[in-house]
Amino acid sequence: MIKRNKIKRALAEQEILATSNHPFIVTLYHSFQSEDHLYLCMEYCSGGEFFRALQTRPGKCVLEDDARFYAAEVTAALEYLHLMGFIYRDLKPENILLHQSGHIMLSDFDLSKQSDPGGVPTMIVSRGGASQNSLPTIDTKSCIANFRTNSFVGTEEYIAPEVIKGCGHTSAVDWWTLGILVYEMLYGITPFKGKSRNCTFANILKDDVGFPEHPGSPSISNVCKSLIRKLLVKDENRRLGSRAGASDVKTHPFFRSTQWALLRHMRPPMVPNAGKGIDAVNFRSVKESESVDIGAARVQGVPLNSNLETPGDKDFDPFEEFNSGLCIMTATTTITIKCVKTIRPKTLCISSPRGGRVKE
């Protein structure tokens, strides 16, 4: 990790997890390091990866109502991240975990980016005024203050056009990836996949999203297709979510029946078998899509800079901030790191050699 100049990525992921407090974002209990590894102790999600759960479904897809439920929970999580000033940048089924309750939890924030200090969220009032039963509409984009970054990161089939063009990108990339996710949940494939990476990128830049109509293909409503089309607009300034962030997405007719305040209390379409205890459910070996980080690939072997010491400084520990220095709380007992094995049923420890990527 040091040789690949990914110290800041590891620290950023730890910071996001430690800062976040949301039901649809995985909880970090403790972070620490050993001589050769970094560890993140997180809430154990017995349902495993959403990606693998999809692989077990007929056609590797879900019904439209089920897709609406999961899309709503992902939207709520993205809204929170944007309010906190974070751009996720790597939304995909492999980075979504299923809690034992069946609700989703976003994970894997090593490609996420924190924006410069932005403004405070503002209330949006429609011309007709808000009804008594409606939730307040919040402009989340103002929290990121139109922050742009030029990193070439993401997952091949999910990368937004502006990332490929190298003209910089904003939080609008997260809404593009949401559109790809909804499409994949419904059809079992992504809309722009080509025979090679270059073909995929060319399709993303040039092709309009199409919907299979051959016999046996899922029957999708026009309002759902409308959501996908608006999320997959190639011009980021016209894309759904680019004006007022998550509020744009939440008010789309596709989510008209969604009770946003009650999402956490609704029964999810897929609930892991409670009888399996802590056994792995959706952790089987299946080929996954890989995240792309062209920027990091170009700096391999380059000494650290940006106010960080070089690896040659033996007295400097670049991961000192990674150690949370906190005790893990479970029930009424304070557990120190020496007793970490006792919380194994409730936490998932992630480790990686310092020379590699932190991977669950």
KERO-982777 format. One record per residue (C-alpha): x, y, z; residue number from 1. Coordinates in steps of 0.25 Angstrom, whole numbers. Layout:
<kelums>
<kelum xx="X" yy="Y" zz="Z" i="NUM"/>
...
</kelums>
This chain:
<kelums>
<kelum xx="0" yy="0" zz="0" i="1"/>
<kelum xx="12" yy="9" zz="3" i="2"/>
<kelum xx="18" yy="6" zz="-10" i="3"/>
<kelum xx="5" yy="8" zz="-18" i="4"/>
<kelum xx="4" yy="22" zz="-11" i="5"/>
<kelum xx="-10" yy="18" zz="-5" i="6"/>
<kelum xx="-8" yy="23" zz="9" i="7"/>
<kelum xx="-18" yy="34" zz="7" i="8"/>
<kelum xx="-28" yy="25" zz="2" i="9"/>
<kelum xx="-27" yy="16" zz="14" i="10"/>
<kelum xx="-28" yy="27" zz="24" i="11"/>
<kelum xx="-40" yy="33" zz="16" i="12"/>
<kelum xx="-47" yy="20" zz="16" i="13"/>
<kelum xx="-45" yy="19" zz="31" i="14"/>
<kelum xx="-49" yy="34" zz="33" i="15"/>
<kelum xx="-62" yy="32" zz="25" i="16"/>
<kelum xx="-66" yy="19" zz="33" i="17"/>
<kelum xx="-62" yy="25" zz="46" i="18"/>
<kelum xx="-70" yy="38" zz="43" i="19"/>
<kelum xx="-83" yy="32" zz="37" i="20"/>
<kelum xx="-95" yy="28" zz="46" i="21"/>
<kelum xx="-106" yy="23" zz="36" i="22"/>
<kelum xx="-114" yy="10" zz="36" i="23"/>
<kelum xx="-110" yy="8" zz="22" i="24"/>
<kelum xx="-95" yy="10" zz="23" i="25"/>
<kelum xx="-87" yy="-1" zz="30" i="26"/>
<kelum xx="-83" yy="2" zz="44" i="27"/>
<kelum xx="-68" yy="3" zz="48" i="28"/>
<kelum xx="-65" yy="-2" zz="62" i="29"/>
<kelum xx="-50" yy="-1" zz="62" i="30"/>
<kelum xx="-38" yy="1" zz="53" i="31"/>
<kelum xx="-24" yy="-3" zz="57" i="32"/>
<kelum xx="-11" yy="-9" zz="50" i="33"/>
<kelum xx="-1" yy="-20" zz="52" i="34"/>
<kelum xx="13" yy="-21" zz="47" i="35"/>
<kelum xx="8" yy="-25" zz="33" i="36"/>
<kelum xx="-7" yy="-22" zz="32" i="37"/>
<kelum xx="-18" yy="-12" zz="34" i="38"/>
<kelum xx="-31" yy="-16" zz="41" i="39"/>
<kelum xx="-45" yy="-10" zz="40" i="40"/>
<kelum xx="-54" yy="-17" zz="50" i="41"/>
<kelum xx="-68" yy="-14" zz="45" i="42"/>
<kelum xx="-82" yy="-19" zz="47" i="43"/>
<kelum xx="-84" yy="-33" zz="42" i="44"/>
<kelum xx="-94" yy="-34" zz="30" i="45"/>
<kelum xx="-98" yy="-49" zz="30" i="46"/>
<kelum xx="-105" yy="-47" zz="16" i="47"/>
<kelum xx="-92" yy="-45" zz="9" i="48"/>
<kelum xx="-91" yy="-37" zz="-4" i="49"/>
<kelum xx="-103" yy="-32" zz="-11" i="50"/>
<kelum xx="-96" yy="-36" zz="-24" i="51"/>
<kelum xx="-95" yy="-51" zz="-20" i="52"/>
<kelum xx="-110" yy="-50" zz="-15" i="53"/>
<kelum xx="-114" yy="-45" zz="-29" i="54"/>
<kelum xx="-106" yy="-57" zz="-35" i="55"/>
<kelum xx="-115" yy="-67" zz="-28" i="56"/>
<kelum xx="-128" yy="-60" zz="-33" i="57"/>
<kelum xx="-135" yy="-65" zz="-46" i="58"/>
<kelum xx="-129" yy="-57" zz="-58" i="59"/>
<kelum xx="-119" yy="-51" zz="-47" i="60"/>
<kelum xx="-129" yy="-40" zz="-45" i="61"/>
<kelum xx="-141" yy="-35" zz="-36" i="62"/>
<kelum xx="-155" yy="-31" zz="-39" i="63"/>
<kelum xx="-158" yy="-16" zz="-41" i="64"/>
<kelum xx="-164" yy="-14" zz="-27" i="65"/>
<kelum xx="-152" yy="-20" zz="-21" i="66"/>
<kelum xx="-142" yy="-12" zz="-29" i="67"/>
<kelum xx="-150" yy="1" zz="-24" i="68"/>
<kelum xx="-148" yy="-3" zz="-10" i="69"/>
<kelum xx="-133" yy="-5" zz="-11" i="70"/>
<kelum xx="-131" yy="7" zz="-20" i="71"/>
<kelum xx="-138" yy="15" zz="-9" i="72"/>
<kelum xx="-129" yy="10" zz="2" i="73"/>
<kelum xx="-117" yy="13" zz="-7" i="74"/>
<kelum xx="-122" yy="27" zz="-10" i="75"/>
<kelum xx="-124" yy="30" zz="5" i="76"/>
<kelum xx="-109" yy="25" zz="7" i="77"/>
<kelum xx="-104" yy="34" zz="-4" i="78"/>
<kelum xx="-112" yy="46" zz="1" i="79"/>
<kelum xx="-105" yy="44" zz="15" i="80"/>
<kelum xx="-91" yy="43" zz="9" i="81"/>
<kelum xx="-94" yy="56" zz="0" i="82"/>
<kelum xx="-99" yy="63" zz="13" i="83"/>
<kelum xx="-86" yy="59" zz="20" i="84"/>
<kelum xx="-78" yy="64" zz="8" i="85"/>
<kelum xx="-74" yy="51" zz="2" i="86"/>
<kelum xx="-75" yy="46" zz="-12" i="87"/>
<kelum xx="-76" yy="31" zz="-13" i="88"/>
<kelum xx="-70" yy="28" zz="-27" i="89"/>
<kelum xx="-71" yy="13" zz="-27" i="90"/>
<kelum xx="-85" yy="9" zz="-25" i="91"/>
<kelum xx="-88" yy="-6" zz="-30" i="92"/>
<kelum xx="-94" yy="-18" zz="-25" i="93"/>
<kelum xx="-81" yy="-24" zz="-20" i="94"/>
<kelum xx="-80" yy="-12" zz="-10" i="95"/>
<kelum xx="-94" yy="-14" zz="-4" i="96"/>
<kelum xx="-95" yy="-23" zz="7" i="97"/>
<kelum xx="-108" yy="-29" zz="13" i="98"/>
<kelum xx="-110" yy="-28" zz="27" i="99"/>
<kelum xx="-116" yy="-40" zz="35" i="100"/>
<kelum xx="-129" yy="-32" zz="35" i="101"/>
<kelum xx="-128" yy="-32" zz="19" i="102"/>
<kelum xx="-126" yy="-17" zz="18" i="103"/>
<kelum xx="-114" yy="-12" zz="10" i="104"/>
<kelum xx="-101" yy="-6" zz="15" i="105"/>
<kelum xx="-91" yy="2" zz="7" i="106"/>
<kelum xx="-77" yy="-2" zz="9" i="107"/>
<kelum xx="-63" yy="-1" zz="2" i="108"/>
<kelum xx="-60" yy="14" zz="2" i="109"/>
<kelum xx="-46" yy="14" zz="-2" i="110"/>
<kelum xx="-49" yy="21" zz="-15" i="111"/>
<kelum xx="-58" yy="32" zz="-9" i="112"/>
<kelum xx="-54" yy="46" zz="-9" i="113"/>
<kelum xx="-57" yy="57" zz="2" i="114"/>
<kelum xx="-60" yy="71" zz="-4" i="115"/>
<kelum xx="-55" yy="84" zz="0" i="116"/>
<kelum xx="-64" yy="90" zz="11" i="117"/>
<kelum xx="-77" yy="93" zz="5" i="118"/>
<kelum xx="-90" yy="100" zz="9" i="119"/>
<kelum xx="-101" yy="96" zz="18" i="120"/>
<kelum xx="-113" yy="88" zz="13" i="121"/>
<kelum xx="-124" yy="97" zz="8" i="122"/>
<kelum xx="-139" yy="95" zz="8" i="123"/>
<kelum xx="-146" yy="94" zz="-5" i="124"/>
<kelum xx="-160" yy="99" zz="-5" i="125"/>
<kelum xx="-169" yy="96" zz="-17" i="126"/>
<kelum xx="-178" yy="106" zz="-23" i="127"/>
<kelum xx="-190" yy="99" zz="-17" i="128"/>
<kelum xx="-184" yy="98" zz="-4" i="129"/>
<kelum xx="-181" yy="86" zz="4" i="130"/>
<kelum xx="-193" yy="77" zz="8" i="131"/>
<kelum xx="-195" yy="73" zz="23" i="132"/>
<kelum xx="-191" yy="58" zz="19" i="133"/>
<kelum xx="-179" yy="61" zz="11" i="134"/>
<kelum xx="-165" yy="61" zz="16" i="135"/>
<kelum xx="-156" yy="73" zz="15" i="136"/>
<kelum xx="-148" yy="74" zz="2" i="137"/>
<kelum xx="-134" yy="77" zz="4" i="138"/>
<kelum xx="-123" yy="82" zz="-6" i="139"/>
<kelum xx="-112" yy="72" zz="-3" i="140"/>
<kelum xx="-103" yy="77" zz="-15" i="141"/>
<kelum xx="-101" yy="90" zz="-7" i="142"/>
<kelum xx="-93" yy="82" zz="3" i="143"/>
<kelum xx="-82" yy="79" zz="-7" i="144"/>
<kelum xx="-81" yy="93" zz="-13" i="145"/>
<kelum xx="-80" yy="88" zz="-28" i="146"/>
<kelum xx="-67" yy="81" zz="-24" i="147"/>
<kelum xx="-59" yy="75" zz="-36" i="148"/>
<kelum xx="-49" yy="64" zz="-36" i="149"/>
<kelum xx="-40" yy="59" zz="-47" i="150"/>
<kelum xx="-37" yy="45" zz="-42" i="151"/>
<kelum xx="-40" yy="34" zz="-52" i="152"/>
<kelum xx="-46" yy="24" zz="-42" i="153"/>
<kelum xx="-58" yy="15" zz="-42" i="154"/>
<kelum xx="-63" yy="1" zz="-48" i="155"/>
<kelum xx="-62" yy="-1" zz="-63" i="156"/>
<kelum xx="-77" yy="-3" zz="-66" i="157"/>
<kelum xx="-81" yy="8" zz="-56" i="158"/>
<kelum xx="-72" yy="19" zz="-59" i="159"/>
<kelum xx="-79" yy="32" zz="-63" i="160"/>
<kelum xx="-76" yy="39" zz="-77" i="161"/>
<kelum xx="-69" yy="51" zz="-70" i="162"/>
<kelum xx="-59" yy="42" zz="-63" i="163"/>
<kelum xx="-55" yy="36" zz="-76" i="164"/>
<kelum xx="-54" yy="49" zz="-83" i="165"/>
<kelum xx="-45" yy="54" zz="-72" i="166"/>
<kelum xx="-52" yy="67" zz="-71" i="167"/>
<kelum xx="-54" yy="65" zz="-56" i="168"/>
<kelum xx="-66" yy="60" zz="-49" i="169"/>
<kelum xx="-75" yy="64" zz="-37" i="170"/>
<kelum xx="-85" yy="56" zz="-28" i="171"/>
<kelum xx="-94" yy="54" zz="-41" i="172"/>
<kelum xx="-85" yy="42" zz="-43" i="173"/>
<kelum xx="-92" yy="35" zz="-32" i="174"/>
<kelum xx="-106" yy="37" zz="-39" i="175"/>
<kelum xx="-100" yy="31" zz="-52" i="176"/>
<kelum xx="-96" yy="19" zz="-44" i="177"/>
<kelum xx="-109" yy="18" zz="-37" i="178"/>
<kelum xx="-116" yy="17" zz="-51" i="179"/>
<kelum xx="-106" yy="6" zz="-55" i="180"/>
<kelum xx="-109" yy="-1" zz="-42" i="181"/>
<kelum xx="-125" yy="0" zz="-44" i="182"/>
<kelum xx="-123" yy="-6" zz="-59" i="183"/>
<kelum xx="-114" yy="-17" zz="-54" i="184"/>
<kelum xx="-124" yy="-21" zz="-43" i="185"/>
<kelum xx="-135" yy="-22" zz="-53" i="186"/>
<kelum xx="-128" yy="-28" zz="-65" i="187"/>
<kelum xx="-116" yy="-36" zz="-59" i="188"/>
<kelum xx="-107" yy="-28" zz="-68" i="189"/>
<kelum xx="-101" yy="-14" zz="-69" i="190"/>
<kelum xx="-106" yy="-6" zz="-81" i="191"/>
<kelum xx="-92" yy="-2" zz="-87" i="192"/>
<kelum xx="-83" yy="-14" zz="-86" i="193"/>
<kelum xx="-74" yy="-17" zz="-98" i="194"/>
<kelum xx="-64" yy="-28" zz="-102" i="195"/>
<kelum xx="-53" yy="-20" zz="-96" i="196"/>
<kelum xx="-51" yy="-8" zz="-87" i="197"/>
<kelum xx="-49" yy="2" zz="-98" i="198"/>
<kelum xx="-62" yy="-3" zz="-105" i="199"/>
<kelum xx="-69" yy="-2" zz="-92" i="200"/>
<kelum xx="-64" yy="13" zz="-90" i="201"/>
<kelum xx="-68" yy="16" zz="-105" i="202"/>
<kelum xx="-82" yy="10" zz="-102" i="203"/>
<kelum xx="-83" yy="19" zz="-90" i="204"/>
<kelum xx="-79" yy="31" zz="-97" i="205"/>
<kelum xx="-88" yy="29" zz="-110" i="206"/>
<kelum xx="-99" yy="19" zz="-108" i="207"/>
<kelum xx="-113" yy="22" zz="-102" i="208"/>
<kelum xx="-118" yy="13" zz="-92" i="209"/>
<kelum xx="-127" yy="2" zz="-98" i="210"/>
<kelum xx="-137" yy="-7" zz="-91" i="211"/>
<kelum xx="-138" yy="-22" zz="-96" i="212"/>
<kelum xx="-151" yy="-26" zz="-102" i="213"/>
<kelum xx="-149" yy="-40" zz="-107" i="214"/>
<kelum xx="-157" yy="-51" zz="-101" i="215"/>
<kelum xx="-154" yy="-54" zz="-87" i="216"/>
<kelum xx="-148" yy="-41" zz="-84" i="217"/>
<kelum xx="-154" yy="-34" zz="-71" i="218"/>
<kelum xx="-166" yy="-25" zz="-73" i="219"/>
<kelum xx="-162" yy="-11" zz="-68" i="220"/>
<kelum xx="-172" yy="0" zz="-66" i="221"/>
<kelum xx="-170" yy="13" zz="-74" i="222"/>
<kelum xx="-168" yy="21" zz="-61" i="223"/>
<kelum xx="-156" yy="12" zz="-57" i="224"/>
<kelum xx="-150" yy="14" zz="-71" i="225"/>
<kelum xx="-152" yy="29" zz="-69" i="226"/>
<kelum xx="-144" yy="28" zz="-56" i="227"/>
<kelum xx="-132" yy="20" zz="-62" i="228"/>
<kelum xx="-132" yy="29" zz="-75" i="229"/>
<kelum xx="-131" yy="42" zz="-66" i="230"/>
<kelum xx="-120" yy="36" zz="-57" i="231"/>
<kelum xx="-112" yy="32" zz="-70" i="232"/>
<kelum xx="-112" yy="45" zz="-77" i="233"/>
<kelum xx="-98" yy="47" zz="-82" i="234"/>
<kelum xx="-98" yy="62" zz="-79" i="235"/>
<kelum xx="-96" yy="63" zz="-64" i="236"/>
<kelum xx="-102" yy="77" zz="-63" i="237"/>
<kelum xx="-115" yy="71" zz="-68" i="238"/>
<kelum xx="-115" yy="58" zz="-61" i="239"/>
<kelum xx="-125" yy="55" zz="-50" i="240"/>
<kelum xx="-119" yy="59" zz="-37" i="241"/>
<kelum xx="-110" yy="69" zz="-43" i="242"/>
<kelum xx="-119" yy="81" zz="-38" i="243"/>
<kelum xx="-123" yy="78" zz="-24" i="244"/>
<kelum xx="-116" yy="65" zz="-21" i="245"/>
<kelum xx="-124" yy="53" zz="-15" i="246"/>
<kelum xx="-137" yy="61" zz="-14" i="247"/>
<kelum xx="-137" yy="61" zz="-30" i="248"/>
<kelum xx="-137" yy="46" zz="-29" i="249"/>
<kelum xx="-146" yy="44" zz="-18" i="250"/>
<kelum xx="-157" yy="52" zz="-24" i="251"/>
<kelum xx="-157" yy="45" zz="-37" i="252"/>
<kelum xx="-170" yy="37" zz="-40" i="253"/>
<kelum xx="-163" yy="24" zz="-39" i="254"/>
<kelum xx="-162" yy="26" zz="-24" i="255"/>
<kelum xx="-176" yy="32" zz="-22" i="256"/>
<kelum xx="-181" yy="20" zz="-13" i="257"/>
<kelum xx="-168" yy="20" zz="-5" i="258"/>
<kelum xx="-169" yy="24" zz="9" i="259"/>
<kelum xx="-155" yy="29" zz="12" i="260"/>
<kelum xx="-157" yy="31" zz="27" i="261"/>
<kelum xx="-161" yy="17" zz="29" i="262"/>
<kelum xx="-151" yy="10" zz="20" i="263"/>
<kelum xx="-143" yy="4" zz="31" i="264"/>
<kelum xx="-156" yy="-2" zz="37" i="265"/>
<kelum xx="-160" yy="-9" zz="24" i="266"/>
<kelum xx="-158" yy="-24" zz="21" i="267"/>
<kelum xx="-147" yy="-25" zz="11" i="268"/>
<kelum xx="-150" yy="-35" zz="-1" i="269"/>
<kelum xx="-138" yy="-43" zz="2" i="270"/>
<kelum xx="-135" yy="-47" zz="17" i="271"/>
<kelum xx="-123" yy="-56" zz="20" i="272"/>
<kelum xx="-127" yy="-69" zz="27" i="273"/>
<kelum xx="-126" yy="-67" zz="42" i="274"/>
<kelum xx="-123" yy="-81" zz="44" i="275"/>
<kelum xx="-109" yy="-80" zz="38" i="276"/>
<kelum xx="-104" yy="-72" zz="49" i="277"/>
<kelum xx="-91" yy="-66" zz="46" i="278"/>
<kelum xx="-89" yy="-76" zz="34" i="279"/>
<kelum xx="-85" yy="-69" zz="21" i="280"/>
<kelum xx="-97" yy="-68" zz="12" i="281"/>
<kelum xx="-93" yy="-60" zz="0" i="282"/>
<kelum xx="-78" yy="-60" zz="1" i="283"/>
<kelum xx="-76" yy="-71" zz="-10" i="284"/>
<kelum xx="-65" yy="-69" zz="-20" i="285"/>
<kelum xx="-71" yy="-62" zz="-32" i="286"/>
<kelum xx="-64" yy="-54" zz="-42" i="287"/>
<kelum xx="-66" yy="-39" zz="-38" i="288"/>
<kelum xx="-64" yy="-26" zz="-46" i="289"/>
<kelum xx="-51" yy="-19" zz="-42" i="290"/>
<kelum xx="-50" yy="-4" zz="-38" i="291"/>
<kelum xx="-41" yy="4" zz="-47" i="292"/>
<kelum xx="-31" yy="14" zz="-41" i="293"/>
<kelum xx="-23" yy="20" zz="-53" i="294"/>
<kelum xx="-17" yy="31" zz="-45" i="295"/>
<kelum xx="-11" yy="21" zz="-34" i="296"/>
<kelum xx="-6" yy="12" zz="-45" i="297"/>
<kelum xx="2" yy="24" zz="-51" i="298"/>
<kelum xx="9" yy="27" zz="-38" i="299"/>
<kelum xx="15" yy="13" zz="-34" i="300"/>
<kelum xx="28" yy="14" zz="-29" i="301"/>
<kelum xx="28" yy="29" zz="-27" i="302"/>
<kelum xx="32" yy="34" zz="-13" i="303"/>
<kelum xx="22" yy="40" zz="-4" i="304"/>
<kelum xx="19" yy="55" zz="-4" i="305"/>
<kelum xx="8" yy="64" zz="0" i="306"/>
<kelum xx="14" yy="66" zz="14" i="307"/>
<kelum xx="16" yy="51" zz="16" i="308"/>
<kelum xx="30" yy="46" zz="19" i="309"/>
<kelum xx="36" yy="36" zz="9" i="310"/>
<kelum xx="36" yy="21" zz="12" i="311"/>
<kelum xx="51" yy="22" zz="15" i="312"/>
<kelum xx="48" yy="29" zz="28" i="313"/>
<kelum xx="48" yy="18" zz="38" i="314"/>
<kelum xx="43" yy="26" zz="50" i="315"/>
<kelum xx="31" yy="31" zz="42" i="316"/>
<kelum xx="18" yy="23" zz="43" i="317"/>
<kelum xx="8" yy="28" zz="32" i="318"/>
<kelum xx="-3" yy="19" zz="38" i="319"/>
<kelum xx="-2" yy="25" zz="52" i="320"/>
<kelum xx="-16" yy="32" zz="49" i="321"/>
<kelum xx="-22" yy="19" zz="45" i="322"/>
<kelum xx="-22" yy="14" zz="59" i="323"/>
<kelum xx="-35" yy="18" zz="65" i="324"/>
<kelum xx="-30" yy="18" zz="79" i="325"/>
<kelum xx="-44" yy="14" zz="84" i="326"/>
<kelum xx="-50" yy="2" zz="91" i="327"/>
<kelum xx="-61" yy="-6" zz="85" i="328"/>
<kelum xx="-74" yy="-5" zz="91" i="329"/>
<kelum xx="-83" yy="-17" zz="91" i="330"/>
<kelum xx="-95" yy="-18" zz="100" i="331"/>
<kelum xx="-90" yy="-12" zz="113" i="332"/>
<kelum xx="-76" yy="-18" zz="113" i="333"/>
<kelum xx="-64" yy="-10" zz="108" i="334"/>
<kelum xx="-55" yy="-19" zz="100" i="335"/>
<kelum xx="-41" yy="-16" zz="97" i="336"/>
<kelum xx="-33" yy="-21" zz="85" i="337"/>
<kelum xx="-28" yy="-33" zz="93" i="338"/>
<kelum xx="-42" yy="-38" zz="94" i="339"/>
<kelum xx="-46" yy="-35" zz="80" i="340"/>
<kelum xx="-48" yy="-50" zz="77" i="341"/>
<kelum xx="-61" yy="-49" zz="86" i="342"/>
<kelum xx="-68" yy="-40" zz="76" i="343"/>
<kelum xx="-65" yy="-48" zz="64" i="344"/>
<kelum xx="-80" yy="-52" zz="62" i="345"/>
<kelum xx="-84" yy="-37" zz="62" i="346"/>
<kelum xx="-72" yy="-32" zz="54" i="347"/>
<kelum xx="-65" yy="-34" zz="41" i="348"/>
<kelum xx="-50" yy="-32" zz="41" i="349"/>
<kelum xx="-44" yy="-27" zz="28" i="350"/>
<kelum xx="-29" yy="-28" zz="26" i="351"/>
<kelum xx="-19" yy="-26" zz="15" i="352"/>
<kelum xx="-4" yy="-26" zz="14" i="353"/>
<kelum xx="1" yy="-12" zz="13" i="354"/>
<kelum xx="6" yy="-15" zz="-1" i="355"/>
<kelum xx="-8" yy="-18" zz="-5" i="356"/>
<kelum xx="-22" yy="-13" zz="-6" i="357"/>
<kelum xx="-31" yy="-13" zz="6" i="358"/>
<kelum xx="-42" yy="-24" zz="2" i="359"/>
<kelum xx="-53" yy="-30" zz="9" i="360"/>
</kelums>
